[in-house]
Amino acid sequence: MPSDRLMLGVAILAAVGGAALAGIGFSGSYSALRDLGFRHGFRDFSYAFPIGVDAGIVALLAMDLHLIRKGAPAPWLRLLAHGFTAATIYFNAASAGPLLANPTGTAMHAVIPIMFVAVVEAGRRLVIRITRIEAGHGRDGVPLHRWVLAPWPSFRMYRRMRLNGIASYERAVELERERLVYRVMLEREHGGDWHKAPAEQRLPLTMERFGLSVDEALALPAEAEEAARLRAERRQAFEAEVTVRAAARAAELEIAKLRTAGRVQAAGYEVGAETATAKAHAHARTVAAGREAEATERLDQAEAVMAAAAAEQEAAEARQRAAETDRTAAEMEQAVAEIRQRAAEADRDAADAARTAADQKYAAETARRAAAEARAHAAETELRAVEAEDAAKLTPAARATRKVARMILADGAGNPEAVTLQTIADALDVSLATASQRRSDAVDLLADGYRPTVPTR
């Protein structure tokens, strides 16, 4: 394209001219600083002194650019390079003699180094700009003409851009225009004072300093309610989980207690049975030793056997009660397993509910954005139509008729009956009879081919 070729030619011219100017500046600076070094006793070092000063400037600026490219800038390098630059200009000006004694010569010696430094600084700014764009950190500034034409609004825009990270000047202007249109609509709705509007409607203007758009500010209450609802759901789920876990721990503790009590009781019965058996045997031996008669001995042995049998029966009953205790513990364990299973199902249901809520939130956000775009489009159309009516200097009745025609096109899709008389009366603040007349006039106006101006997107 011709513009691309023109810009390429300008870039080549700038590069060639900058290189030539840099060479001339370096040559003139070298001669001036060399002669100045000889006059101040540098002797042979005078030949290297100018190179050291100019090379130091280039090296410091190059290191500054390298560190910026690596994401670790060192501002003191640039300050040191500017110090060397000021020293170079001073040395070149001083080579013509005392600064105030010969102002013309001083200016002549200083102008070339100043141009050389300007070329280097321009190249540095170009490299920094390219580096930031490649890194995705490009940032626009407020244009100079805006600073000149509107200093205070420009400063406020610049402050919002820097504080809220708004990199695009076009985006900042779009936000400013959007807030201005919204404020005008609020003033029209509330008798010229937008401060009378409810707090939620004033959000886009009160949150202006945070860089939020009108739609983002109006969506804040809904987002806060949604966040509160999600926090409440998470808290309820957590409390339910804590309750289930506490019940499971209580059941496990009760099972452990029952098992311990059963073991203790069974051990008591076994010890009692063993003690009774030992006593019976000892008694039998004592009776057998003291009785000489065979009949009496058999009778005592029979009694001992009966006592041992009774002890054995008690031990068997103890073992049966221990088995029943084990069965009760097993049933408690099964109940705990069922409780855990229900808790896992509750966790899965909570996860499904969370995913469903996230999907609903995304759908609601999409709907809000679509509604916001529709409202912005309608507001811009209304604003263009009002501007056209102002330019045409229409009467209030004609303005009202056109507004009703736009309502029929926007809300009724061209069907006059879809827009009720009460809606028209509320919008125009008139009676139902006047609203009926305005709707009839709007139908005639639409039949004549009236269509509001629609902004080009």
KARAMO-V620695 format. One record per pair of residues at least 12 apart in sequence whose ideal C-beta (glycine too) atoms are under 10 Angstrom apart, sorted by the first residue. I is the first residue (numbers start at 1). J is the second residue. D is the distance in whole Angstrom. If there is no record, write none. Layout:
BEGIN
i: <I & I>
j: <J & J>
d: <D & D>
END
This chain:
BEGIN
i: <11 & 14 & 14 & 14 & 14 & 15 & 17 & 18 & 18 & 18 & 18 & 18 & 18 & 18 & 19 & 19 & 20 & 21 & 21 & 21 & 21 & 21 & 22 & 22 & 22 & 22 & 22 & 22 & 22 & 22 & 22 & 23 & 24 & 24 & 24 & 25 & 25 & 25 & 25 & 25 & 25 & 25 & 25 & 25 & 25 & 25 & 25 & 25 & 26 & 26 & 26 & 26 & 26 & 26 & 26 & 26 & 27 & 27 & 27 & 28 & 28 & 28 & 28 & 28 & 28 & 28 & 28 & 28 & 29 & 29 & 29 & 29 & 29 & 29 & 29 & 29 & 29 & 29 & 29 & 29 & 29 & 29 & 30 & 30 & 30 & 30 & 30 & 30 & 31 & 31 & 31 & 31 & 32 & 32 & 32 & 32 & 32 & 32 & 32 & 32 & 32 & 32 & 32 & 32 & 33 & 33 & 33 & 33 & 33 & 33 & 33 & 33 & 33 & 33 & 33 & 33 & 33 & 33 & 34 & 34 & 34 & 34 & 34 & 34 & 34 & 35 & 35 & 36 & 36 & 36 & 36 & 36 & 36 & 36 & 36 & 37 & 37 & 37 & 37 & 39 & 39 & 40 & 40 & 49 & 50 & 50 & 50 & 52 & 53 & 53 & 53 & 53 & 53 & 54 & 54 & 54 & 54 & 54 & 54 & 54 & 55 & 56 & 56 & 56 & 56 & 56 & 56 & 56 & 57 & 57 & 57 & 57 & 57 & 57 & 57 & 57 & 57 & 57 & 57 & 58 & 58 & 58 & 59 & 59 & 59 & 60 & 60 & 60 & 60 & 60 & 60 & 60 & 60 & 60 & 60 & 60 & 61 & 61 & 61 & 61 & 61 & 61 & 61 & 61 & 61 & 61 & 61 & 61 & 62 & 62 & 62 & 62 & 63 & 63 & 63 & 63 & 64 & 64 & 64 & 64 & 64 & 64 & 64 & 64 & 64 & 65 & 65 & 65 & 65 & 65 & 65 & 65 & 66 & 66 & 68 & 68 & 68 & 68 & 68 & 68 & 69 & 69 & 69 & 69 & 69 & 69 & 69 & 70 & 71 & 71 & 71 & 73 & 78 & 78 & 81 & 81 & 81 & 81 & 82 & 82 & 84 & 85 & 85 & 85 & 85 & 85 & 85 & 85 & 86 & 86 & 88 & 88 & 88 & 88 & 88 & 89 & 89 & 89 & 89 & 89 & 89 & 89 & 89 & 90 & 90 & 90 & 91 & 91 & 91 & 92 & 92 & 92 & 92 & 92 & 92 & 92 & 92 & 92 & 93 & 93 & 93 & 93 & 93 & 93 & 93 & 93 & 93 & 94 & 94 & 94 & 95 & 95 & 96 & 96 & 96 & 97 & 132 & 136 & 137 & 138 & 138 & 139 & 139 & 139 & 139 & 139 & 139 & 139 & 140 & 140 & 140 & 140 & 140 & 140 & 140 & 140 & 141 & 141 & 141 & 141 & 142 & 142 & 142 & 142 & 142 & 142 & 142 & 142 & 142 & 142 & 143 & 146 & 146 & 146 & 153 & 156 & 156 & 156 & 157 & 157 & 157 & 157 & 157 & 158 & 159 & 160 & 160 & 160 & 160 & 160 & 160 & 160 & 161 & 161 & 163 & 163 & 163 & 164 & 164 & 164 & 164 & 165 & 166 & 171 & 171 & 172 & 174 & 175 & 175 & 175 & 175 & 175 & 175 & 175 & 176 & 177 & 178 & 178 & 178 & 178 & 178 & 178 & 178 & 179 & 179 & 179 & 179 & 179 & 179 & 179 & 179 & 180 & 181 & 181 & 181 & 181 & 181 & 181 & 182 & 182 & 182 & 182 & 182 & 182 & 182 & 182 & 182 & 182 & 182 & 182 & 182 & 183 & 183 & 183 & 183 & 183 & 183 & 184 & 184 & 184 & 185 & 185 & 185 & 185 & 185 & 185 & 185 & 186 & 186 & 186 & 186 & 188 & 188 & 189 & 190 & 199 & 200 & 200 & 200 & 200 & 200 & 201 & 201 & 202 & 203 & 203 & 203 & 203 & 203 & 203 & 204 & 204 & 204 & 204 & 205 & 207 & 213 & 213 & 214 & 214 & 214 & 214 & 215 & 215 & 215 & 215 & 215 & 215 & 215 & 216 & 216 & 216 & 218 & 218 & 218 & 218 & 219 & 219 & 219 & 219 & 219 & 222 & 222 & 222 & 222 & 223 & 223 & 223 & 223 & 226 & 226 & 226 & 226 & 226 & 227 & 229 & 229 & 230 & 230 & 230 & 230 & 233 & 233 & 233 & 233 & 234 & 234 & 236 & 237 & 237 & 237 & 237 & 237 & 237 & 237 & 238 & 240 & 240 & 240 & 240 & 241 & 241 & 241 & 241 & 243 & 244 & 244 & 244 & 244 & 244 & 244 & 244 & 245 & 245 & 245 & 247 & 247 & 247 & 247 & 247 & 248 & 248 & 248 & 248 & 248 & 248 & 249 & 250 & 251 & 251 & 251 & 251 & 251 & 251 & 252 & 252 & 252 & 254 & 254 & 254 & 255 & 255 & 255 & 255 & 255 & 255 & 255 & 255 & 256 & 256 & 257 & 258 & 258 & 258 & 258 & 258 & 259 & 259 & 259 & 259 & 259 & 259 & 260 & 261 & 262 & 262 & 262 & 262 & 262 & 262 & 262 & 262 & 263 & 263 & 263 & 264 & 265 & 265 & 265 & 265 & 266 & 266 & 266 & 266 & 266 & 266 & 266 & 266 & 266 & 267 & 267 & 268 & 269 & 269 & 269 & 269 & 269 & 269 & 269 & 269 & 269 & 269 & 270 & 270 & 270 & 270 & 270 & 271 & 271 & 272 & 272 & 272 & 272 & 273 & 273 & 273 & 273 & 273 & 273 & 273 & 273 & 273 & 273 & 273 & 274 & 274 & 275 & 276 & 276 & 276 & 276 & 276 & 276 & 276 & 277 & 277 & 277 & 277 & 277 & 277 & 277 & 277 & 278 & 278 & 279 & 279 & 279 & 279 & 280 & 280 & 280 & 280 & 280 & 280 & 280 & 280 & 280 & 281 & 281 & 281 & 282 & 283 & 283 & 283 & 283 & 284 & 284 & 284 & 284 & 284 & 284 & 284 & 284 & 284 & 285 & 285 & 285 & 286 & 287 & 287 & 287 & 287 & 287 & 288 & 288 & 288 & 374 & 377 & 377 & 377 & 377 & 378 & 378 & 378 & 380 & 380 & 380 & 380 & 381 & 381 & 381 & 381 & 381 & 381 & 381 & 382 & 382 & 382 & 382 & 382 & 383 & 383 & 384 & 384 & 384 & 384 & 385 & 385 & 385 & 385 & 385 & 385 & 385 & 385 & 385 & 386 & 386 & 386 & 386 & 386 & 387 & 388 & 388 & 388 & 389 & 389 & 389 & 396 & 397 & 397 & 397 & 397 & 398 & 398 & 399 & 400 & 400 & 400 & 400 & 400 & 400 & 400 & 400 & 400 & 400 & 400 & 401 & 401 & 401 & 401 & 401 & 401 & 401 & 401 & 401 & 401 & 401 & 401 & 402 & 402 & 402 & 402 & 402 & 402 & 402 & 403 & 403 & 403 & 403 & 403 & 403 & 404 & 404 & 404 & 404 & 404 & 404 & 404 & 404 & 404 & 404 & 404 & 404 & 404 & 404 & 404 & 404 & 405 & 405 & 405 & 405 & 405 & 405 & 405 & 405 & 405 & 405 & 405 & 405 & 406 & 406 & 406 & 406 & 406 & 407 & 407 & 407 & 407 & 407 & 407 & 407 & 407 & 408 & 408 & 408 & 408 & 408 & 408 & 409 & 409 & 409 & 409 & 409 & 410 & 411 & 411 & 414 & 416 & 416 & 416 & 416 & 416 & 417 & 419 & 419 & 419 & 420 & 420 & 420 & 421 & 421 & 421 & 421 & 421 & 421 & 422 & 423 & 423 & 424 & 424 & 424 & 424 & 424 & 425>
j: <126 & 119 & 122 & 123 & 126 & 123 & 119 & 115 & 116 & 118 & 119 & 120 & 122 & 123 & 119 & 123 & 119 & 112 & 115 & 116 & 118 & 119 & 54 & 58 & 115 & 116 & 117 & 118 & 119 & 120 & 123 & 116 & 112 & 115 & 116 & 54 & 88 & 92 & 111 & 112 & 113 & 114 & 115 & 116 & 117 & 118 & 119 & 120 & 50 & 51 & 54 & 55 & 58 & 112 & 113 & 116 & 50 & 112 & 116 & 92 & 95 & 108 & 109 & 111 & 112 & 113 & 115 & 116 & 50 & 51 & 53 & 54 & 88 & 89 & 91 & 92 & 95 & 109 & 112 & 113 & 116 & 117 & 47 & 49 & 50 & 51 & 53 & 54 & 50 & 92 & 95 & 109 & 50 & 88 & 91 & 92 & 93 & 94 & 95 & 96 & 109 & 110 & 112 & 113 & 46 & 49 & 50 & 51 & 52 & 53 & 54 & 87 & 88 & 91 & 92 & 94 & 95 & 113 & 46 & 47 & 48 & 49 & 50 & 51 & 95 & 50 & 95 & 49 & 50 & 91 & 92 & 94 & 95 & 96 & 109 & 49 & 50 & 91 & 95 & 94 & 95 & 91 & 94 & 91 & 88 & 91 & 92 & 84 & 84 & 85 & 87 & 88 & 91 & 84 & 85 & 88 & 113 & 116 & 117 & 120 & 84 & 80 & 81 & 83 & 84 & 85 & 87 & 88 & 80 & 81 & 82 & 83 & 84 & 85 & 87 & 88 & 116 & 117 & 120 & 81 & 84 & 120 & 77 & 81 & 84 & 74 & 76 & 77 & 78 & 79 & 80 & 81 & 82 & 83 & 84 & 85 & 77 & 78 & 80 & 81 & 82 & 84 & 85 & 120 & 121 & 123 & 124 & 127 & 77 & 81 & 124 & 127 & 77 & 78 & 80 & 81 & 76 & 77 & 78 & 79 & 80 & 81 & 124 & 127 & 128 & 77 & 78 & 123 & 124 & 127 & 128 & 131 & 127 & 131 & 124 & 127 & 128 & 131 & 132 & 135 & 127 & 128 & 130 & 131 & 132 & 134 & 135 & 131 & 131 & 135 & 137 & 128 & 121 & 124 & 117 & 120 & 121 & 124 & 117 & 121 & 117 & 113 & 114 & 116 & 117 & 118 & 120 & 121 & 113 & 117 & 110 & 113 & 114 & 116 & 117 & 109 & 110 & 111 & 112 & 113 & 114 & 116 & 117 & 106 & 110 & 113 & 109 & 110 & 113 & 106 & 108 & 109 & 110 & 111 & 112 & 113 & 114 & 116 & 105 & 106 & 107 & 108 & 109 & 110 & 111 & 113 & 114 & 106 & 109 & 110 & 109 & 110 & 108 & 109 & 110 & 109 & 167 & 167 & 167 & 167 & 168 & 161 & 162 & 165 & 166 & 167 & 168 & 169 & 161 & 166 & 167 & 168 & 169 & 170 & 171 & 172 & 158 & 161 & 162 & 169 & 154 & 155 & 156 & 157 & 158 & 159 & 161 & 169 & 172 & 173 & 169 & 158 & 169 & 173 & 176 & 176 & 208 & 209 & 169 & 172 & 173 & 175 & 176 & 172 & 209 & 172 & 175 & 176 & 208 & 209 & 210 & 211 & 175 & 211 & 209 & 210 & 211 & 209 & 210 & 211 & 212 & 211 & 211 & 211 & 213 & 211 & 213 & 204 & 208 & 211 & 212 & 213 & 214 & 216 & 208 & 380 & 204 & 213 & 214 & 215 & 376 & 379 & 380 & 204 & 205 & 207 & 208 & 212 & 213 & 214 & 217 & 205 & 214 & 376 & 379 & 380 & 382 & 383 & 194 & 201 & 202 & 204 & 205 & 213 & 214 & 215 & 217 & 218 & 375 & 376 & 379 & 197 & 202 & 204 & 205 & 208 & 214 & 379 & 383 & 386 & 197 & 201 & 214 & 375 & 379 & 382 & 383 & 201 & 202 & 204 & 205 & 382 & 386 & 201 & 202 & 221 & 217 & 218 & 220 & 221 & 222 & 217 & 218 & 217 & 216 & 217 & 218 & 219 & 220 & 221 & 216 & 217 & 218 & 220 & 217 & 220 & 372 & 376 & 372 & 375 & 376 & 379 & 368 & 369 & 371 & 372 & 373 & 375 & 376 & 368 & 369 & 372 & 368 & 371 & 372 & 375 & 364 & 365 & 368 & 369 & 372 & 361 & 364 & 365 & 368 & 361 & 364 & 365 & 368 & 357 & 360 & 361 & 364 & 365 & 361 & 357 & 361 & 354 & 357 & 358 & 361 & 350 & 353 & 354 & 357 & 350 & 354 & 350 & 346 & 347 & 349 & 350 & 351 & 353 & 354 & 350 & 343 & 346 & 347 & 350 & 343 & 346 & 347 & 350 & 343 & 339 & 340 & 342 & 343 & 344 & 346 & 347 & 339 & 340 & 343 & 335 & 336 & 339 & 340 & 343 & 335 & 336 & 337 & 339 & 340 & 343 & 336 & 336 & 332 & 333 & 335 & 336 & 339 & 340 & 332 & 333 & 336 & 329 & 332 & 336 & 328 & 329 & 330 & 331 & 332 & 333 & 335 & 336 & 329 & 332 & 329 & 325 & 326 & 328 & 329 & 332 & 322 & 325 & 326 & 328 & 329 & 332 & 325 & 325 & 321 & 322 & 323 & 324 & 325 & 326 & 328 & 329 & 322 & 325 & 326 & 322 & 318 & 321 & 322 & 325 & 315 & 318 & 319 & 320 & 321 & 322 & 323 & 325 & 326 & 318 & 322 & 318 & 311 & 314 & 315 & 316 & 317 & 318 & 319 & 320 & 321 & 322 & 314 & 315 & 318 & 319 & 322 & 315 & 318 & 311 & 314 & 315 & 318 & 308 & 310 & 311 & 312 & 313 & 314 & 315 & 316 & 317 & 318 & 319 & 311 & 315 & 311 & 307 & 308 & 310 & 311 & 312 & 314 & 315 & 304 & 307 & 308 & 309 & 310 & 311 & 312 & 315 & 308 & 311 & 304 & 307 & 308 & 311 & 303 & 304 & 305 & 306 & 307 & 308 & 309 & 310 & 311 & 304 & 307 & 308 & 304 & 300 & 303 & 304 & 307 & 297 & 300 & 301 & 302 & 303 & 304 & 305 & 307 & 308 & 300 & 301 & 304 & 300 & 299 & 300 & 301 & 303 & 304 & 300 & 301 & 304 & 410 & 410 & 454 & 455 & 457 & 406 & 410 & 411 & 453 & 454 & 455 & 457 & 406 & 409 & 410 & 452 & 453 & 454 & 455 & 403 & 406 & 407 & 410 & 452 & 453 & 455 & 452 & 453 & 454 & 455 & 399 & 402 & 403 & 405 & 406 & 451 & 452 & 453 & 454 & 399 & 402 & 403 & 406 & 452 & 453 & 402 & 452 & 453 & 402 & 403 & 452 & 428 & 434 & 437 & 438 & 441 & 441 & 445 & 428 & 424 & 427 & 428 & 429 & 430 & 434 & 435 & 437 & 438 & 441 & 442 & 428 & 437 & 438 & 439 & 440 & 441 & 442 & 443 & 444 & 445 & 446 & 450 & 438 & 441 & 442 & 445 & 446 & 450 & 452 & 424 & 427 & 428 & 438 & 442 & 452 & 416 & 419 & 423 & 424 & 427 & 428 & 435 & 437 & 438 & 439 & 440 & 441 & 442 & 443 & 445 & 446 & 419 & 438 & 439 & 441 & 442 & 443 & 444 & 445 & 446 & 450 & 451 & 452 & 442 & 446 & 450 & 451 & 452 & 419 & 423 & 424 & 427 & 428 & 438 & 439 & 442 & 424 & 439 & 442 & 443 & 445 & 446 & 442 & 446 & 450 & 451 & 452 & 452 & 423 & 427 & 446 & 439 & 440 & 442 & 443 & 446 & 439 & 435 & 439 & 442 & 432 & 435 & 439 & 433 & 434 & 435 & 436 & 438 & 439 & 435 & 435 & 439 & 436 & 437 & 438 & 439 & 442 & 438>
d: <10 & 9 & 8 & 10 & 10 & 9 & 9 & 10 & 10 & 9 & 5 & 9 & 7 & 7 & 8 & 10 & 10 & 8 & 6 & 7 & 9 & 5 & 10 & 10 & 9 & 6 & 10 & 10 & 5 & 7 & 9 & 9 & 7 & 8 & 8 & 9 & 9 & 9 & 9 & 5 & 6 & 8 & 6 & 3 & 8 & 9 & 8 & 9 & 8 & 9 & 6 & 10 & 10 & 9 & 9 & 6 & 10 & 9 & 10 & 8 & 10 & 10 & 8 & 9 & 4 & 8 & 10 & 8 & 6 & 10 & 8 & 6 & 6 & 9 & 8 & 6 & 9 & 9 & 7 & 5 & 7 & 10 & 9 & 9 & 4 & 7 & 9 & 7 & 8 & 10 & 9 & 10 & 8 & 9 & 7 & 5 & 9 & 9 & 4 & 8 & 6 & 10 & 9 & 8 & 8 & 6 & 4 & 9 & 9 & 6 & 8 & 10 & 8 & 5 & 7 & 10 & 7 & 9 & 5 & 6 & 9 & 7 & 6 & 9 & 9 & 10 & 6 & 8 & 9 & 6 & 8 & 7 & 5 & 10 & 10 & 5 & 8 & 9 & 10 & 10 & 8 & 10 & 10 & 9 & 9 & 9 & 10 & 10 & 6 & 9 & 7 & 6 & 7 & 8 & 10 & 7 & 9 & 8 & 10 & 10 & 10 & 9 & 8 & 10 & 5 & 10 & 9 & 9 & 9 & 5 & 9 & 9 & 5 & 6 & 9 & 7 & 9 & 8 & 7 & 9 & 10 & 7 & 9 & 9 & 10 & 10 & 10 & 5 & 7 & 9 & 6 & 4 & 9 & 9 & 7 & 9 & 8 & 7 & 10 & 5 & 9 & 10 & 9 & 6 & 8 & 9 & 5 & 9 & 9 & 9 & 9 & 10 & 6 & 10 & 10 & 9 & 9 & 4 & 5 & 10 & 9 & 7 & 8 & 10 & 9 & 9 & 10 & 9 & 6 & 5 & 7 & 7 & 10 & 10 & 10 & 8 & 6 & 6 & 8 & 9 & 8 & 9 & 10 & 5 & 10 & 9 & 8 & 10 & 10 & 8 & 10 & 10 & 10 & 8 & 10 & 9 & 9 & 9 & 9 & 9 & 10 & 8 & 9 & 9 & 5 & 10 & 8 & 8 & 10 & 9 & 9 & 5 & 9 & 8 & 7 & 9 & 5 & 9 & 10 & 5 & 6 & 9 & 7 & 10 & 8 & 9 & 9 & 10 & 8 & 9 & 9 & 5 & 5 & 9 & 7 & 5 & 9 & 10 & 9 & 4 & 8 & 9 & 5 & 4 & 9 & 8 & 10 & 8 & 8 & 9 & 5 & 9 & 7 & 5 & 9 & 9 & 10 & 10 & 8 & 7 & 9 & 8 & 9 & 9 & 9 & 5 & 8 & 9 & 8 & 9 & 6 & 6 & 4 & 8 & 9 & 8 & 8 & 8 & 10 & 7 & 5 & 8 & 10 & 6 & 5 & 10 & 7 & 6 & 8 & 10 & 7 & 9 & 9 & 9 & 8 & 9 & 9 & 9 & 8 & 5 & 8 & 9 & 7 & 9 & 8 & 7 & 8 & 9 & 8 & 7 & 8 & 6 & 10 & 8 & 8 & 8 & 7 & 8 & 6 & 3 & 8 & 8 & 6 & 9 & 9 & 8 & 8 & 10 & 8 & 7 & 8 & 6 & 8 & 10 & 9 & 10 & 8 & 6 & 5 & 9 & 7 & 9 & 10 & 6 & 6 & 10 & 6 & 9 & 8 & 6 & 9 & 10 & 8 & 8 & 6 & 7 & 9 & 6 & 9 & 9 & 10 & 5 & 7 & 10 & 5 & 10 & 9 & 9 & 10 & 9 & 8 & 10 & 10 & 8 & 6 & 10 & 10 & 9 & 8 & 9 & 10 & 10 & 10 & 10 & 6 & 8 & 8 & 6 & 8 & 9 & 8 & 10 & 9 & 8 & 10 & 9 & 9 & 7 & 9 & 6 & 10 & 10 & 8 & 9 & 9 & 4 & 6 & 9 & 6 & 8 & 8 & 4 & 6 & 10 & 8 & 7 & 8 & 9 & 8 & 9 & 8 & 9 & 7 & 7 & 9 & 4 & 8 & 8 & 8 & 10 & 10 & 9 & 9 & 10 & 7 & 9 & 10 & 8 & 6 & 9 & 8 & 10 & 8 & 9 & 7 & 9 & 10 & 9 & 9 & 8 & 9 & 6 & 8 & 9 & 10 & 8 & 10 & 8 & 7 & 9 & 8 & 8 & 7 & 8 & 7 & 9 & 8 & 9 & 8 & 8 & 9 & 5 & 9 & 9 & 9 & 10 & 8 & 6 & 9 & 8 & 7 & 8 & 7 & 9 & 9 & 6 & 8 & 7 & 4 & 10 & 7 & 9 & 9 & 9 & 8 & 10 & 9 & 6 & 10 & 9 & 10 & 6 & 10 & 6 & 6 & 8 & 9 & 10 & 6 & 9 & 7 & 5 & 7 & 10 & 8 & 8 & 6 & 9 & 7 & 10 & 9 & 5 & 9 & 9 & 5 & 6 & 9 & 7 & 9 & 10 & 10 & 6 & 9 & 6 & 5 & 7 & 10 & 7 & 8 & 9 & 5 & 9 & 10 & 7 & 8 & 5 & 9 & 8 & 3 & 7 & 8 & 8 & 7 & 8 & 10 & 10 & 7 & 7 & 7 & 8 & 9 & 5 & 7 & 10 & 7 & 4 & 9 & 8 & 10 & 9 & 9 & 8 & 10 & 6 & 6 & 9 & 7 & 3 & 8 & 10 & 8 & 8 & 10 & 6 & 6 & 8 & 9 & 10 & 10 & 7 & 7 & 8 & 8 & 9 & 9 & 4 & 7 & 9 & 6 & 4 & 9 & 10 & 7 & 10 & 8 & 8 & 8 & 6 & 7 & 7 & 4 & 9 & 8 & 9 & 9 & 8 & 5 & 10 & 10 & 5 & 8 & 9 & 10 & 9 & 9 & 8 & 10 & 9 & 8 & 5 & 8 & 9 & 4 & 5 & 9 & 9 & 7 & 7 & 9 & 8 & 9 & 8 & 8 & 6 & 8 & 9 & 6 & 6 & 10 & 8 & 4 & 8 & 9 & 9 & 10 & 10 & 9 & 9 & 9 & 4 & 8 & 8 & 8 & 7 & 7 & 9 & 9 & 10 & 9 & 8 & 8 & 9 & 6 & 10 & 10 & 9 & 5 & 9 & 7 & 9 & 8 & 6 & 7 & 6 & 7 & 8 & 7 & 10 & 9 & 8 & 10 & 9 & 7 & 5 & 8 & 6 & 9 & 7 & 8 & 9 & 6 & 10 & 4 & 6 & 9 & 8 & 9 & 9 & 10 & 10 & 8 & 9 & 8 & 6 & 6 & 9 & 10 & 10 & 9 & 9 & 8 & 8 & 9 & 9 & 10 & 9 & 9 & 5 & 10 & 8 & 8 & 9 & 10 & 5 & 8 & 9 & 10 & 9 & 6 & 9 & 9 & 4 & 5 & 10 & 9 & 6 & 10 & 9 & 10 & 9 & 8 & 7 & 10 & 7 & 7 & 9 & 7 & 7 & 8 & 8 & 9 & 9 & 7 & 10 & 6 & 8 & 7 & 8 & 10 & 5 & 6 & 9 & 8 & 4 & 9 & 9 & 10 & 10 & 9 & 9 & 8 & 4 & 8 & 9 & 5 & 5 & 6 & 9 & 8 & 9 & 10 & 9 & 9 & 5 & 5 & 7 & 7 & 7 & 10 & 10 & 9 & 8 & 9 & 8 & 6 & 8 & 10 & 7 & 9 & 7 & 9 & 8 & 7 & 9 & 8 & 10 & 8 & 6 & 8 & 7 & 5 & 8 & 9 & 10 & 7 & 9 & 10 & 9 & 9 & 9 & 10 & 5 & 6 & 9 & 7 & 8 & 8 & 10 & 8 & 10 & 6 & 6 & 9 & 9>
END
